[in-house]
């Protein structure tokens, strides 16, 4: 039996994560008081296989009861289920922006006299221990809801043949380094199609840009060396028990070179039978 504790900062996307878990067969309960976890776990264990995958959300909304989470976790780990913790996070500025957009109150708003930043800071301090204990950590600062859903699905869906999902992505350094990446591969060393007027408005999804980027010997040599690196690393990560690997290619704007290399790596890994998904974080940024 799998028992997943979902927790993290308010506004970090826990509801979206739960929706994704439900879609892949998890029985989910939101905002359960920690002192009820042992009783609920007993019900699950005695369900005769009807509740084989369970996810519960517990967080600061439980008030003082949240501090009893350690006891609930200790009970779970001694009662049989395979227990994992998923922690969702986001940067302070992103959380503030999300709260302003939704106009919802933070759970600690009253304690912090209406200061949203103080509430986030206090919550981050309270959750620091459970964050350190988490088996999986997702920073949703740069993620859309669809990207969060894909990430959670890749992490927790059953796949007996390949338990490590690989996500290949592109990004532009001018918009910030990709926070979720395990490997950041910088391809700014290659000739930039941006400076070719007829290619500037195109992207690495189009053959005219891909052909230009890959027409240079250094591009071909770099791609070959990066493939060798990934071929070497993937089996090691699998052996270590890693469930996901995010490979991020970065160029200046995230539209030409990085997209080309991400698409090529995605195709290469798919041809090798590795479950792979590709996304392009900044390909639409600044587009009219």
C-alpha positions as CSV (number, residue, x, y, z in Angstrom):
1,X,0.0,0.0,0.0
2,X,1.2,3.5,-0.9
3,X,0.6,6.4,1.5
4,X,1.5,9.8,0.3
5,X,1.6,12.9,2.6
6,X,1.1,16.1,0.5
7,X,2.1,19.3,2.2
8,X,3.9,22.6,1.5
9,X,3.4,26.3,1.4
10,X,-0.1,27.8,1.1
11,X,-0.6,28.8,-2.5
12,X,2.1,26.5,-3.8
13,X,-0.3,24.3,-5.8
14,X,-1.3,21.4,-3.4
15,X,-4.9,21.4,-4.9
16,X,-3.5,21.0,-8.4
17,X,-1.2,18.2,-7.2
18,X,-4.2,16.4,-5.6
19,X,-6.2,16.6,-8.8
20,X,-3.3,15.0,-10.7
21,X,-3.0,12.2,-8.1
22,X,-6.8,11.5,-8.3
23,X,-6.5,11.2,-12.0
24,X,-3.9,8.4,-11.6
25,X,-5.9,6.4,-9.1
26,X,-5.0,7.9,-5.7
27,X,-7.7,8.2,-3.0
28,X,-7.3,11.7,-1.8
29,X,-8.3,13.6,1.3
30,X,-7.7,17.3,1.8
31,X,-6.9,19.1,5.0
32,X,-7.0,16.1,7.4
33,X,-6.0,16.8,11.0
34,X,-2.7,15.1,11.8
35,X,-4.2,13.3,14.9
36,X,-6.7,11.5,12.6
37,X,-3.9,10.1,10.4
38,X,-3.4,6.9,12.4
39,X,-7.1,6.1,12.5
40,X,-7.5,6.8,8.8
41,X,-4.4,4.7,8.0
42,X,-5.9,1.7,9.9
43,X,-9.1,2.0,7.8
44,X,-7.0,2.0,4.6
45,X,-5.0,-1.0,5.7
46,X,-8.2,-2.9,6.5
47,X,-9.9,-2.0,3.2
48,X,-8.9,-5.4,1.6
49,X,-7.0,-3.7,-1.2
50,X,-9.7,-1.1,-2.1
51,X,-7.4,1.7,-1.0
52,X,-4.0,0.7,-2.3
53,X,-2.9,4.3,-3.2
54,X,-3.8,7.1,-0.7
55,X,-2.8,10.7,-0.6
56,X,-3.7,13.1,2.2
57,X,-3.1,16.8,2.4
58,X,-2.1,18.2,5.7
59,X,-0.7,21.7,6.2
60,X,-0.8,24.9,8.3
61,X,-4.6,25.2,7.9
62,X,-4.8,22.7,10.8
63,X,-3.5,25.3,13.2
64,X,-1.8,24.0,16.3
65,X,-2.9,20.5,15.3
66,X,-0.3,20.5,12.6
67,X,2.4,20.2,15.2
68,X,1.2,16.7,15.8
69,X,2.2,15.5,12.3
70,X,5.4,13.9,13.5
71,X,3.4,11.5,15.7
72,X,1.2,10.6,12.7
73,X,4.2,10.0,10.5
74,X,5.8,7.8,13.1
75,X,2.7,5.7,13.4
76,X,2.4,5.3,9.6
77,X,6.0,4.1,9.2
78,X,5.4,1.4,11.8
79,X,2.0,0.3,10.6
80,X,2.9,-1.2,7.2
81,X,2.2,1.3,4.3
82,X,5.0,2.6,2.0
83,X,5.0,6.2,3.2
84,X,6.4,9.1,1.2
85,X,6.2,12.9,1.6
86,X,5.6,15.3,-1.2
87,X,6.5,19.0,-0.4
88,X,5.3,21.8,-2.7
89,X,7.0,25.2,-2.6
90,X,7.3,28.5,-4.4
91,X,9.2,31.7,-4.0
92,X,7.9,34.4,-1.8
93,X,7.2,36.8,-4.6
94,X,5.3,34.2,-6.6
95,X,3.2,33.3,-3.5
96,X,2.4,36.9,-2.9
97,X,1.4,37.4,-6.6
98,X,-0.9,34.3,-6.4
99,X,-2.6,35.6,-3.3
100,X,-3.1,39.0,-4.8
101,X,-4.7,37.4,-7.9
102,X,-7.0,35.1,-6.0
103,X,-7.7,37.6,-3.2
104,X,-7.8,34.9,-0.6
105,X,-6.5,35.2,2.9
106,X,-3.4,33.4,4.1
107,X,-4.2,30.9,6.9
108,X,-1.8,32.8,9.2
109,X,-3.1,36.2,8.1
110,X,-4.7,37.0,11.5
111,X,-1.7,35.9,13.5
112,X,0.6,38.1,11.4
113,X,-1.7,41.2,11.6
114,X,-2.5,41.1,7.9
115,X,1.0,41.1,6.7
116,X,1.2,38.5,3.8
117,X,5.0,38.4,3.7
118,X,5.1,37.8,7.5
119,X,2.6,35.0,7.2
120,X,4.6,33.3,4.4
121,X,7.8,33.7,6.3
122,X,6.3,32.2,9.5
123,X,4.7,29.3,7.5
124,X,8.0,28.6,5.8
125,X,9.7,28.4,9.3
126,X,7.0,26.1,10.6
127,X,7.3,23.8,7.6
128,X,11.1,23.7,7.5
129,X,11.3,20.4,9.3
130,X,8.8,18.5,7.1
131,X,10.5,20.0,4.1
132,X,13.8,18.5,5.1
133,X,12.1,15.1,5.6
134,X,10.3,15.2,2.3
135,X,11.0,12.4,-0.3
136,X,9.9,14.6,-3.2
137,X,10.2,18.4,-3.6
138,X,8.5,20.5,-6.3
139,X,9.1,24.2,-6.7
140,X,6.1,25.5,-8.6
141,X,7.3,29.0,-9.0
142,X,7.8,28.8,-12.8
143,X,5.1,26.1,-13.4
144,X,1.6,26.4,-15.0
145,X,-1.1,24.1,-13.6
146,X,-0.6,21.9,-16.6
147,X,3.1,21.6,-16.0
148,X,2.5,20.8,-12.3
149,X,0.0,18.1,-13.3
150,X,2.5,16.5,-15.6
151,X,5.3,16.6,-13.0
152,X,3.1,15.0,-10.4
153,X,1.9,12.4,-12.9
154,X,5.4,11.5,-13.9
155,X,6.5,11.1,-10.2
156,X,3.7,8.9,-9.0
157,X,2.0,7.0,-11.8
158,X,2.6,3.3,-11.9
159,X,5.1,2.2,-14.6
160,X,6.7,-1.1,-13.9
161,X,8.9,-0.9,-17.0
162,X,10.5,2.5,-16.2
163,X,10.1,4.1,-12.9
164,X,12.2,7.1,-13.8
165,X,10.5,9.7,-16.0
166,X,12.7,12.1,-17.9
167,X,11.6,15.7,-18.6
168,X,13.5,17.6,-21.2
169,X,13.0,21.4,-21.3
170,X,14.3,24.6,-22.8
171,X,14.5,28.0,-21.2
172,X,16.1,31.4,-21.6
173,X,18.7,32.6,-19.2
174,X,17.4,36.1,-19.5
175,X,14.2,35.0,-17.8
176,X,16.0,33.2,-15.0
177,X,17.6,29.8,-14.6
178,X,15.2,26.8,-14.6
179,X,14.6,26.1,-10.9
180,X,13.3,22.5,-11.3
181,X,16.3,21.2,-13.3
182,X,18.5,18.4,-12.2
183,X,20.9,19.2,-15.1
184,X,21.3,22.6,-16.6
185,X,23.1,22.5,-20.0
186,X,24.1,25.9,-21.4
187,X,24.1,26.1,-25.2
188,X,24.8,29.8,-25.5
189,X,28.2,28.9,-26.8
190,X,26.7,28.2,-30.2
191,X,25.9,30.6,-33.1
192,X,22.6,32.4,-32.3
193,X,19.9,32.4,-35.0
194,X,18.4,35.6,-33.3
195,X,21.0,37.6,-35.3
196,X,19.8,36.2,-38.6
197,X,16.9,38.5,-39.6
198,X,14.9,35.8,-41.5
199,X,15.2,33.4,-38.5
200,X,14.6,35.8,-35.6
201,X,10.8,35.3,-35.4
202,X,11.0,31.5,-35.8
203,X,11.8,28.9,-33.1
204,X,13.6,25.7,-32.7
205,X,10.4,23.9,-33.4
206,X,10.8,24.8,-37.0
207,X,13.2,23.1,-39.4
208,X,14.7,26.4,-40.7
209,X,16.1,27.2,-37.2
210,X,17.0,23.6,-36.3
211,X,18.9,23.2,-39.6
212,X,20.8,26.4,-39.0
213,X,21.7,25.5,-35.4
214,X,22.9,22.0,-36.3
215,X,24.8,23.1,-39.4
216,X,27.8,24.0,-37.4
217,X,30.4,21.4,-36.4
218,X,30.6,22.6,-32.8
219,X,26.8,22.0,-32.5
220,X,27.1,18.5,-33.8
221,X,30.1,17.7,-31.5
222,X,28.4,19.3,-28.5
223,X,25.2,17.3,-29.1
224,X,27.2,14.0,-29.4
225,X,29.0,14.7,-26.1
226,X,25.8,15.6,-24.3
227,X,24.2,12.4,-25.5
228,X,27.2,10.5,-24.1
229,X,26.8,12.3,-20.8
230,X,23.0,11.5,-20.6
231,X,23.7,7.8,-21.6
232,X,26.1,7.6,-18.7
233,X,24.0,9.3,-16.1
234,X,20.5,7.8,-16.7
235,X,21.4,4.3,-15.6
236,X,23.2,5.7,-12.5
237,X,20.2,7.8,-11.5
238,X,17.9,4.7,-12.0
239,X,20.2,2.6,-9.8
240,X,20.0,5.3,-7.1
241,X,16.2,5.1,-7.2
242,X,15.6,8.5,-8.7
243,X,12.0,8.7,-9.9
244,X,12.4,11.7,-12.2
245,X,15.1,13.6,-14.1
246,X,14.8,17.1,-15.5
247,X,17.3,18.0,-18.2
248,X,17.1,21.7,-19.0
249,X,18.8,23.3,-22.1
250,X,19.3,27.0,-21.8
251,X,20.1,29.7,-24.3
252,X,19.7,33.5,-24.1
253,X,16.0,33.8,-24.9
254,X,14.8,30.2,-24.8
255,X,13.5,30.1,-28.4
256,X,16.2,28.9,-30.8
257,X,19.2,27.0,-29.7
258,X,17.8,25.6,-26.4
259,X,14.6,24.5,-28.1
260,X,16.5,22.8,-30.9
261,X,18.7,20.8,-28.5
262,X,15.7,20.0,-26.2
263,X,13.7,18.6,-29.1
264,X,16.7,16.6,-30.4
265,X,17.4,15.1,-27.0
266,X,13.7,14.3,-26.5
267,X,13.7,12.4,-29.8
268,X,16.9,10.6,-29.0
269,X,15.7,9.4,-25.6
270,X,12.3,8.3,-27.0
271,X,14.1,6.3,-29.6
272,X,16.1,4.6,-26.8
273,X,12.8,3.6,-25.1
274,X,13.1,6.1,-22.3
275,X,9.8,7.6,-21.2
276,X,10.3,11.3,-22.0
277,X,8.4,14.5,-22.1
278,X,9.5,17.9,-23.6
279,X,8.4,21.4,-22.7
280,X,9.6,24.8,-23.7
281,X,9.3,27.3,-20.8
282,X,10.0,30.6,-22.5
283,X,9.1,29.9,-26.2
284,X,6.0,32.2,-26.0
285,X,7.6,34.9,-23.8
286,X,7.5,38.3,-25.5
287,X,5.6,36.9,-28.5
288,X,3.0,39.4,-29.9
